Amino acid sequence: MGVSRGVQDAIMHGLARAFLALRDLASARLWTDKFYDATQSPRTELAYYLCKALREEGQTTLAYYYLLLATRTPGPPPREAMNPYLPVESAIHDYLLDYEKSLLWPHMDGLDDRFTRLHGLALAMRLLEKDTLPANLRESVSNNLEFCVLPLAGQVLTLRPEKSVHDP
């Protein structure tokens, strides 16, 4: 009798997390990629943790790739489809992905146009409006606002409450 798909997913997920804990990012990437290639129910959490570790190591381009992977992964599975070996970490879905994006956004090469800076500002403002955002992250987002605002200094902006098709 073989091992169930849920157990296989949990093993790959666990290996990737173990390599992340050891700061062996090359092995963590390998197992994260294997997990996303093999699983029938991809999860956001693993890509988020790899994104965060890569950003902390200054590998912003790779971090952004895993951020995109995490944001393109469906949200938490319905209760009946949940893998009992991989609990859902709701904070990742609630605010941590947006927080990582707000940290990565100013550092992405080639994203230095006015629209991109406005996108970063809108992202930061949306984060600050979240009641679930912890105080330490709220302070970090507030401190990072200058990266979005200073390049816009001297430009006339019209901020509207309605969301346009170009808003993040």
SEGULO-781654 format. One record per atom (N, C-alpha, C, O): z, x, y. Coordinates in pm, whole numbers, padded with zeros to 5 digits, always signed. Layout:
residues N
ZXY...
END
This chain:
residues 168
+00000+00085-00118+00000+00000+00000+00000+00089+00124+00078+00184+00132-00086+00059+00219-00100+00140+00341+00000+00101+00448+00073+00003+00437+00000+00181+00549+00087+00158+00664+00019+00056+00756-00103+00063+00776+00096-00036+00811+00038-00140+00897-00015-00078+01026+00025+00031+01066-00106-00151+01088-00167-00106+01214-00060-00087+01321-00067+00009+01399+00038-00177+01325+00145-00167+01425+00226-00040+01408+00266+00023+01506+00252-00002+01282+00328+00122+01256+00243+00242+01293+00295+00337+01352+00114+00241+01260+00026+00351+01296+00022+00368+01449+00030+00480+01499+00009+00257+01522+00010+00263+01668+00140+00323+01719+00140+00407+01809+00251+00280+01661+00382+00329+01704+00396+00479+01676+00457+00551+01755+00340+00527+01566+00347+00669+01533+00267+00750+01635+00316+00850+01688+00143+00709+01662+00062+00781+01761+00126+00778+01899+00130+00878+01969+00176+00661+01936+00244+00644+02064+00365+00737+02071+00387+00804+02172+00443+00741+01963+00562+00825+01957+00528+00973+01966+00599+01049+02033+00420+01015+01899+00379+01156+01906+00340+01193+02049+00379+01298+02100+00263+01107+02113+00223+01134+02251+00345+01143+02342+00354+01233+02425+00439+01051+02326+00561+01053+02409+00645+01178+02381+00705+01234+02473+00650+01222+02255+00725+01343+02221+00663+01465+02289+00735+01549+02343+00530+01475+02286+00465+01587+02351+00483+01581+02503+00491+01684+02569+00489+01460+02557+00517+01447+02700+00657+01499+02732+00678+01567+02832+00753+01465+02646+00890+01510+02668+00899+01663+02661+00981+01724+02730+00815+01722+02579+00812+01869+02567+00726+01934+02676+00718+02056+02685+00663+01852+02758+00571+01895+02865+00448+01968+02809+00388+02051+02876+00413+01935+02685+00290+01986+02623+00182+01882+02654+00151+01796+02572+00124+01892+02774+00034+01788+02822-00099+01786+02746-00160+01680+02734-00144+01900+02696-00269+01902+02619-00253+01820+02491-00341+01741+02457-00143+01839+02420-00119+01762+02298-00092+01615+02331-00134+01526+02257-00021+01591+02440+00005+01453+02481-00127+01381+02511-00144+01265+02475-00219+01450+02578-00350+01391+02606-00425+01361+02477-00485+01255+02463-00421+01455+02382-00489+01436+02254-00439+01311+02184-00519+01228+02141-00307+01295+02173-00251+01179+02103-00266+01051+02183-00279+00943+02126-00264+01061+02314-00288+00942+02396-00431+00894+02376-00455+00775+02358-00525+00987+02378-00665+00950+02356-00687+00893+02217-00761+00796+02201-00622+00952+02115-00633+00900+01978-00577+00758+01972-00635+00669+01909-00463+00737+02039-00402+00604+02042-00497+00501+02102-00517+00394+02045-00556+00533+02217-00645+00437+02283-00774+00416+02205-00833+00308+02210-00820+00520+02134-00942+00504+02052-00916+00421+01927-01003+00346+01883-00796+00433+01870-00768+00371+01740-00705+00233+01748-00724+00151+01658-00631+00206+01852-00554+00082+01856-00641-00040+01883-00743-00032+01951-00597-00150+01830-00664-00277+01859-00595-00350+01973-00647-00448+02026-00478-00302+02010-00405-00364+02122-00351-00253+02212-00234-00216+02202-00438-00200+02301-00395-00089+02387-00279-00130+02478-00265-00247+02515-00198-00033+02512-00082-00057+02595-00087+00029+02721-00136+00142+02718-00038-00024+02828-00039+00042+02958+00060+00158+02965+00033+00259+03030+00172+00143+02899+00284+00236+02917+00246+00382+02891+00282+00470+02969+00177+00408+02782+00148+00547+02746+00059+00615+02850+00085+00729+02889-00045+00547+02895-00132+00604+02998-00054+00626+03128-00077+00724+03199+00037+00535+03159+00120+00552+03279+00203+00680+03270+00204+00759+03364+00272+00700+03158+00357+00818+03146+00276+00947+03151+00322+01047+03207+00158+00947+03093+00073+01066+03099+00024+01088+03243+00020+01202+03290-00014+00982+03310-00055+00991+03451+00056+01054+03534+00031+01145+03613+00177+01005+03517+00291+01055+03595+00314+01204+03566+00334+01282+03659+00311+01243+03439+00334+01383+03403+00225+01474+03460+00254+01582+03511+00100+01429+03453-00010+01509+03506+00001+01523+03658-00024+01630+03712+00038+01413+03726+00056+01420+03872+00165+01518+03907+00150+01598+04000+00276+01515+03834+00387+01606+03861+00348+01752+03840+00407+01841+03901+00249+01776+03756+00200+01912+03731+00086+01950+03827+00032+02060+03818+00050+01860+03917-00054+01888+04015-00196+01866+03963-00292+01906+04029-00211+01805+03848-00343+01778+03791-00387+01636+03832-00395+01546+03749-00415+01621+03961-00437+01487+04016-00563+01418+03964-00564+01296+03949-00668+01493+03937-00790+01428+03889-00768+01369+03751-00807+01255+03726-00706+01444+03661-00674+01391+03528-00573+01277+03539-00583+01177+03467-00477+01293+03627-00377+01187+03646-00445+01058+03690-00411+00950+03643-00542+01071+03780-00613+00952+03827-00693+00888+03713-00702+00765+03706-00750+00969+03626-00823+00915+03510-00729+00828+03425-00764+00717+03387-00609+00879+03396-00516+00803+03314-00458+00684+03390-00421+00583+03329-00449+00694+03521-00411+00577+03601-00516+00467+03586-00482+00350+03567-00643+00506+03594-00749+00407+03575-00745+00347+03435-00763+00226+03419-00720+00429+03335-00707+00380+03198-00593+00279+03189-00606+00173+03127-00480+00312+03251-00364+00222+03247-00393+00091+03319-00354-00016+03271-00461+00098+03434-00484-00025+03510-00593-00112+03446-00599-00232+03472-00677-00053+03364-00781-00131+03296-00735-00185+03161-00808-00258+03094-00614-00148+03122-00556-00199+02998-00494-00335+03029-00429-00351+03133-00515-00432+02941-00456-00564+02969-00305-00554+02987-00241-00462+02936-00250-00648+03059-00106-00652+03081-00030-00668+02951-00088-00656+02843+00098-00696+02961+00178-00709+02839+00118-00814+02745+00072-00919+02790+00117-00785+02614+00062-00882+02521+00151-01006+02513+00269-01001+02544+00092-01118+02470+00176-01236+02451+00282-01207+02345+00262-01123+02257+00392-01276+02353+00505-01251+02264+00466-01248+02116+00513-01162+02041+00381-01339+02075+00343-01345+01933+00254-01229+01891+00244-01200+01771+00190-01162+01986+00102-01049+01953+00169-00914+01978+00107-00810+01959+00296-00916+02019+00365-00792+02051+00392-00709+01927+00424-00761+01821+00376-00579+01943+00411-00486+01838+00561-00462+01848+00609-00413+01950+00637-00497+01744+00783-00482+01753+00828-00337+01766+00942-00310+01804+00738-00243+01736+00772-00101+01744+00744-00043+01883+00785+00069+01912+00675-00119+01968+00640-00073+02102+00685-00176+02206+00606-00263+02243+00808-00167+02252+00855-00267+02349+00780-00256+02483+00734-00148+02521+00769-00368+02550+00703-00373+02681+00801-00322+02787+00918-00360+02789+00751-00235+02874+00832-00186+02985+00781-00254+03111+00684-00210+03172+00847-00361+03149+00797-00447+03256+00789-00376+03392+00704-00411+03473+00875-00279+03418+00872-00209+03548+00737-00141+03570+00689-00132+03683+00675-00094+03463+00544-00030+03474+00443-00131+03525+00362-00099+03613+00446-00250+03472+00352-00354+03514+00388-00410+03650+00300-00448+03727+00517-00415+03682+00562-00476+03807+00533-00388+03930+00486-00439+04031+00562-00258+03920+00546-00175+04040+00515-00027+04014+00462+00039+04103+00546+00027+03898+00530+00171+03879+00385+00218+03880+00356+00328+03928+00292+00138+03827+00150+00176+03834+00103+00184+03978+00035+00279+04017+00139+00084+04057+00101+00086+04199+00167+00203+04272+00107+00262+04361+00289+00236+04233+00359+00349+04295+00285+00480+04264+00264+00561+04354+00246+00499+04139+00170+00621+04104+00039+00626+04181-00002+00732+04228-00026+00513+04193-00152+00510+04267-00130+00547+04413-00211+00619+04472-00020+00500+04470+00008+00533+04611+00035+00683+04628+00007+00739+04734+00090+00747+04526+00115+00891+04532-00012+00972+04511-00031+01077+04573-00100+00924+04425-00224+00996+04394-00330+00977+04501-00410+01067+04528-00332+00860+04560-00441+00821+04650-00473+00923+04758-00590+00957+04776-00374+00975+04833-00407+01070+04940-00461+01205+04890-00518+01281+04968-00443+01235+04761-00480+01366+04709-00615+01368+04638-00657+01472+04588-00682+01255+04633-00809+01250+04560-00920+01307+04647-00946+01258+04757-00986+01409+04596-01099+01470+04666-01212+01368+04677-01235+01289+04585-01281+01372+04788-01395+01282+04806-01355+01142+04850-01442+01056+04870-01226+01118+04864-01181+00986+04908-01126+00995+05050-01017+00947+05079-01202+01058+05137-01150+01085+05270-01223+01006+05378-01237+01053+05491-01267+00888+05345-01331+00806+05447-01233+00702+05500-01125+00683+05444-01271+00635+05605-01183+00538+05670-01144+00424+05575-01028+00383+05572-01240+00375+05497-01212+00265+05405-01105+00306+05303-01016+00227+05271-01115+00428+05253-01019+00476+05153-00880+00486+05213-00781+00452+05148-00870+00534+05337-00739+00542+05402-00681+00402+05425-00561+00382+05409-00766+00307+05461-00720+00169+05477-00672+00112+05344-00573+00040+05338-00745+00146+05238-00706+00101+05104-00567+00156+05070-00482+00083+05019-00545+00285+05098-00415+00345+05072-00304+00280+05153-00194+00260+05102-00333+00247+05277-00236+00179+05363-00204+00040+05308-00088+00000+05302-00306-00034+05267-00285-00168+05211-00204-00160+05082-00117-00243+05059-00231-00060+05000-00157-00042+04876-00009-00015+04905+00079-00073+04842+00017+00073+05001+00155+00104+05038+00226-00019+05093+00342-00044+05060+00159-00095+05176+00220-00215+05233+00251-00319+05125+00356-00384+05127+00159-00333+05030+00181-00427+04921+00302-00384+04837+00381-00468+04793+00316-00255+04815+00431-00204+04741+00562-00233+04815+00660-00276+04755+00562-00209+04946+00683-00232+05025+00724-00378+05029+00840-00409+05055+00630-00468+05003+00660-00611+05003+00721-00658+04870+00770-00771+04861+00718-00574+04768+00770-00613+04636+00922-00607+04636+00981-00504+04667+00983-00719+04601+01129-00723+04594+01183-00638+04480+01297-00593+04485+01102-00616+04377+01147-00541+04259+01143-00390+04278+01195-00317+04194+01083-00343+04386+01071-00198+04409+01209-00139+04439+01273-00180+04537+01256-00044+04359+01388+00017+04383+01392+00092+04517+01289+00134+04568+01511+00107+04570+01528+00167+04703+01474+00309+04711+01414+00346+04813+01492+00389+04606+01444+00527+04613+01291+00532+04617+01235+00618+04685+01224+00443+04546+01078+00439+04551+01029+00380+04682+00926+00421+04736+01104+00284+04734+01070+00225+04864+01074+00332+04974+00987+00336+05061+01175+00417+04968+01186+00525+05066+01070+00624+05051+01015+00671+05151+01034+00655+04929+00923+00747+04904+00792+00691+04958+00714+00763+05021+00766+00562+04934+00645+00498+04984+00645+00500+05137+00542+00528+05199+00759+00471+05197+00769+00473+05344+00741+00612+05399+00672+00626+05500+00794+00713+05333+00771+00851+05378+00626+00894+05362+00578+00977+05439+00557+00838+05265+00418+00875+05240+00319+00796+05326+00199+00825+05323+00366+00700+05402+00276+00621+05486+00198+00707+05585+00085+00674+05621+00258+00815+05630+00191+00901+05728+00058+00954+05675-00033+00979+05753+00045+00971+05542-00081+01021+05487-00194+00920+05504-00311+00957+05509-00157+00794+05514-00258+00689+05536-00275+00659+05683-00386+00631+05728-00166+00664+05759-00169+00620+05898-00219+00727+05993-00302+00697+06080-00172+00851+05981-00211+00956+06075-00362+00977+06084-00414+00994+06194-00435+00977+05971-00580+00994+05985-00647+00876+06057-00761+00887+06104-00577+00764+06066-00633+00646+06132-00595+00641+06280-00641+00552+06352-00511+00734+06324-00465+00732+06463-00584+00733+06559-00680+00808+06540-00576+00651+06659-00683+00643+06757-00792+00544+06720-00878+00513+06803-00789+00493+06598-00888+00392+06557-00827+00254+06578-00709+00233+06551-00908+00163+06624-00861+00026+06644-00874-00048+06512-00981-00055+06452-00762-00103+06468-00760-00175+06341-00725-00321+06365-00640-00352+06448-00789-00407+06294-00753-00547+06295-00694-00579+06159-00765-00581+06059-00564-00604+06157-00499-00637+06031-00491-00788+06020-00436-00856+06107-00547-00840+05912-00549-00984+05890-00467-01017+05767-00467-00940+05671-00399-01131+05766-00319-01167+05650-00404-01209+05531-00359-01199+05417-00525-01256+05555-00606-01300+05442-00664-01179+05370-00687-01074+05429-00688-01197+05242-00741-01088+05159-00892-01095+05158-00950-01203+05140-00957-00980+05178-01102-00978+05174-01144-00922+05039-01060-00877+04961-01274-00924+05012-01326-00871+04887-01310-00720+04878-01323-00662+04770-01283-00654+04991-01268-00509+04993-01123-00463+04980-01098-00343+04970-01028-00556+04981-00888-00519+04970-00857-00471+04828-00920-00516+04733-00761-00379+04815-00725-00328+04683-00657-00433+04598-00620-00406+04483
END
